């Protein structure tokens, strides 16, 4: 699996034990996670690079991992630097990713309460001035908590993979994850992606319930249920940064 793929599905759940890396590793912040099984490298929106150390890992091995992925980090920082100033603030007229398309935030027809439109979807907001992002993302998250579990149960039935529980979370460095006990966790931002990308992530986690690895056998299972997974990966690599991932 490529460094980009590792980052897309990284596990980031920091626990106490944060420290700065020595100058030789470029000032990376190291954070130990009791849940992580592998070393991970992510880039936060504020430009902070974070290396996650699994519970039984060491700082020395984490430094080695970072050194092996400096090219990925340089590309991620370059993409972040190309983002226009003010991109994190949403106002009327801002184009945001919604249902897989860059969609303009427009004022809805006059009514008793302020509302905005994203394509055919209408969302209530406190006011039209100021940053609309927190309110709209809260709306998106609520949609995700309804739509994503329903779609997961549907694809679970199609594939015959038993799922015990589906949760939807606010994850900053991964699209989805699963546990051996049959729980699948999904990022609510999947509602902003095209349907084929959303489905690919769900299929990906369903197949992990059969193969808890990224072996050739795992990818063969993904290919069987989701032949278009490569296009979904390409979309994620091109557009994931629009969602801060």
C-alpha positions as CSV (number, residue, x, y, z in Angstrom):
1,X,0.0,0.0,0.0
2,X,1.3,3.4,-0.9
3,X,2.1,6.2,1.6
4,X,-1.0,8.1,0.3
5,X,-3.2,5.1,1.0
6,X,-1.7,4.7,4.4
7,X,-2.5,8.3,5.2
8,X,-6.1,8.0,3.9
9,X,-6.9,5.2,6.3
10,X,-4.7,6.3,9.2
11,X,-5.7,5.9,12.8
12,X,-5.4,9.0,14.8
13,X,-6.5,8.9,18.4
14,X,-3.9,10.8,20.5
15,X,-3.2,9.9,24.1
16,X,-0.9,11.6,26.7
17,X,2.7,11.6,25.7
18,X,3.1,14.3,23.1
19,X,6.5,15.7,22.3
20,X,8.3,17.5,19.5
21,X,10.7,15.7,17.3
22,X,14.4,16.6,17.3
23,X,15.5,19.1,14.6
24,X,16.7,16.2,12.3
25,X,13.2,15.1,11.8
26,X,11.8,18.5,10.9
27,X,9.9,19.4,14.0
28,X,7.3,16.7,13.7
29,X,4.9,16.3,16.7
30,X,4.8,12.7,18.0
31,X,1.7,11.4,19.7
32,X,1.3,8.0,21.2
33,X,-2.0,6.2,20.6
34,X,-3.2,3.2,22.6
35,X,-5.5,2.2,19.7
36,X,-3.1,2.5,16.8
37,X,-1.6,-0.7,15.4
38,X,0.8,1.0,13.0
39,X,2.9,4.1,12.7
40,X,1.0,6.9,10.9
41,X,1.9,10.4,9.5
42,X,-0.7,13.1,9.0
43,X,-0.8,16.8,8.3
44,X,-3.3,18.9,10.2
45,X,-5.1,21.9,8.7
46,X,-2.9,24.2,10.8
47,X,0.2,22.8,9.1
48,X,1.3,20.6,12.0
49,X,2.7,17.3,11.0
50,X,1.8,14.5,13.4
51,X,3.4,11.1,13.7
52,X,1.3,8.6,15.6
53,X,3.2,5.9,17.6
54,X,1.3,2.6,18.4
55,X,1.1,1.5,22.0
56,X,4.1,-0.8,21.7
57,X,6.0,1.3,19.3
58,X,9.1,3.5,20.0
59,X,10.0,7.1,19.1
60,X,13.1,5.8,17.3
61,X,11.0,3.7,15.0
62,X,8.5,6.5,14.5
63,X,11.4,8.8,13.5
64,X,12.5,6.2,11.0
65,X,8.9,6.0,9.6
66,X,8.8,9.7,9.2
67,X,12.2,9.7,7.3
68,X,10.7,7.1,4.9
69,X,7.7,9.4,4.1
70,X,9.3,12.8,3.8
71,X,8.3,12.9,0.1
72,X,4.6,12.4,0.9
73,X,4.8,15.1,3.6
74,X,6.4,17.5,1.2
75,X,3.6,16.9,-1.3
76,X,1.0,17.3,1.3
77,X,2.4,20.6,2.5
78,X,2.6,21.8,-1.1
79,X,-1.0,21.0,-1.6
80,X,-1.9,22.8,1.6
81,X,0.1,25.9,0.6
82,X,-1.8,26.1,-2.7
83,X,-5.1,26.5,-0.9
84,X,-6.4,30.1,-1.2
85,X,-6.5,32.3,1.9
86,X,-9.9,32.3,3.6
87,X,-10.7,28.8,2.2
88,X,-11.7,27.7,5.7
89,X,-14.4,30.3,6.0
90,X,-17.7,29.7,4.3
91,X,-20.0,32.6,3.3
92,X,-22.7,33.1,0.7
93,X,-21.1,32.5,-2.7
94,X,-18.5,30.1,-1.4
95,X,-18.2,26.8,-3.3
96,X,-18.0,23.7,-1.1
97,X,-17.9,20.0,-1.8
98,X,-21.4,18.6,-1.5
99,X,-22.5,15.2,-2.8
100,X,-19.4,15.0,-4.9
101,X,-19.8,18.4,-6.6
102,X,-18.3,21.8,-5.9
103,X,-21.6,23.6,-5.0
104,X,-22.2,27.3,-4.4
105,X,-23.8,28.3,-1.0
106,X,-26.8,30.4,-2.0
107,X,-29.4,32.2,0.0
108,X,-32.8,30.4,0.0
109,X,-36.1,32.1,-0.6
110,X,-37.1,34.6,2.0
111,X,-38.8,33.0,5.0
112,X,-39.2,33.3,8.7
113,X,-35.7,32.0,9.4
114,X,-32.5,32.4,7.4
115,X,-31.8,29.4,5.1
116,X,-29.2,28.6,2.5
117,X,-29.2,26.2,-0.4
118,X,-26.6,23.7,-1.6
119,X,-28.0,22.5,-4.9
120,X,-31.5,21.1,-4.0
121,X,-30.7,20.8,-0.2
122,X,-31.8,23.6,2.1
123,X,-30.2,24.2,5.5
124,X,-31.2,26.6,8.3
125,X,-28.5,29.0,9.5
126,X,-28.5,31.6,12.3
127,X,-27.7,34.5,9.9
128,X,-26.3,35.1,6.4
129,X,-23.3,37.0,7.6
130,X,-20.3,35.5,9.4
131,X,-18.8,32.0,8.9
132,X,-21.5,29.5,7.8
133,X,-19.1,26.5,8.0
134,X,-19.7,25.4,11.6
135,X,-23.5,25.4,11.1
136,X,-23.4,23.7,7.7
137,X,-20.9,21.0,8.9
138,X,-23.2,20.3,11.9
139,X,-26.0,19.8,9.4
140,X,-23.8,17.5,7.2
141,X,-22.8,15.4,10.3
142,X,-26.5,14.9,11.2
143,X,-27.2,13.8,7.6
144,X,-24.2,11.4,7.8
145,X,-25.5,9.8,11.0
146,X,-28.7,8.9,9.3
147,X,-27.6,8.0,5.8
148,X,-24.3,6.2,6.3
149,X,-25.5,3.5,8.7
150,X,-28.5,2.8,6.5
151,X,-26.2,2.4,3.5
152,X,-23.8,0.2,5.4
153,X,-26.6,-2.1,6.5
154,X,-27.8,-2.3,2.9
155,X,-24.3,-3.2,1.6
156,X,-23.8,-5.6,4.4
157,X,-26.9,-7.5,3.3
158,X,-25.7,-7.5,-0.3
159,X,-22.2,-8.8,0.5
160,X,-23.3,-11.2,3.3
161,X,-20.9,-9.7,5.7
162,X,-22.3,-9.6,9.3
163,X,-22.0,-6.2,11.0
164,X,-22.7,-5.7,14.6
165,X,-22.7,-1.9,14.9
166,X,-22.2,1.2,12.7
167,X,-21.0,4.5,14.2
168,X,-20.4,7.8,12.5
169,X,-17.7,10.0,13.9
170,X,-15.8,13.3,13.3
171,X,-12.5,11.9,12.2
172,X,-9.7,14.1,10.9
173,X,-7.4,11.6,9.3
174,X,-9.3,8.6,8.1
175,X,-12.4,7.8,6.1
176,X,-13.4,4.6,8.0
177,X,-12.3,1.9,10.3
178,X,-13.5,-1.4,11.7
179,X,-12.9,-3.7,14.6
180,X,-12.8,-7.4,14.9
181,X,-16.0,-7.4,16.9
182,X,-17.9,-6.3,13.8
183,X,-18.2,-2.5,14.4
184,X,-17.7,-0.2,11.5
185,X,-16.9,3.5,12.1
186,X,-17.4,6.0,9.2
187,X,-16.4,9.6,8.8
188,X,-19.5,11.8,8.4
189,X,-17.7,13.7,5.6
190,X,-18.5,10.8,3.3
191,X,-21.9,12.6,2.7
192,X,-19.9,15.3,0.8
193,X,-18.3,12.7,-1.5
194,X,-19.8,11.1,-4.6
195,X,-21.9,8.0,-4.0
196,X,-19.3,5.7,-5.6
197,X,-16.6,6.9,-3.2
198,X,-18.9,6.6,-0.2
199,X,-19.8,3.0,-1.2
200,X,-16.1,2.1,-1.8
201,X,-15.2,3.1,1.7
202,X,-18.0,1.1,3.1
203,X,-17.1,-1.9,1.0
204,X,-13.5,-1.4,2.1
205,X,-14.4,-1.7,5.7
206,X,-16.8,-4.6,5.1
207,X,-14.0,-6.6,3.4
208,X,-11.8,-5.8,6.4
209,X,-14.2,-7.9,8.5
210,X,-13.1,-10.8,6.3
211,X,-9.5,-9.9,6.0
212,X,-8.1,-7.6,8.8
213,X,-5.1,-6.5,6.7
214,X,-4.2,-5.0,3.3
215,X,-3.0,-8.2,1.7
216,X,-3.4,-9.3,-1.9
217,X,-6.3,-11.4,-0.7
218,X,-8.0,-8.4,0.9
219,X,-7.7,-6.3,-2.3
220,X,-9.1,-9.2,-4.3
221,X,-12.1,-9.2,-2.1
222,X,-12.5,-5.5,-2.6
223,X,-12.2,-6.0,-6.4
224,X,-15.0,-8.6,-6.3
225,X,-17.6,-6.4,-4.6
226,X,-16.4,-3.0,-5.8
227,X,-14.7,-3.2,-9.3
228,X,-14.5,0.6,-9.5
229,X,-12.4,1.0,-6.3
230,X,-9.4,2.4,-8.2
231,X,-11.4,5.3,-9.5
232,X,-12.6,6.0,-6.0
233,X,-9.0,6.0,-4.7
234,X,-8.1,8.5,-7.5
235,X,-11.0,10.7,-6.5
236,X,-9.9,10.6,-2.9
237,X,-6.3,11.5,-3.7
238,X,-7.4,14.4,-5.9
239,X,-10.1,15.8,-3.6
240,X,-9.5,14.5,-0.1
241,X,-7.7,17.7,0.9
242,X,-10.9,19.7,0.2
243,X,-12.3,17.9,3.3
244,X,-9.1,18.4,5.3
245,X,-8.2,14.7,4.9
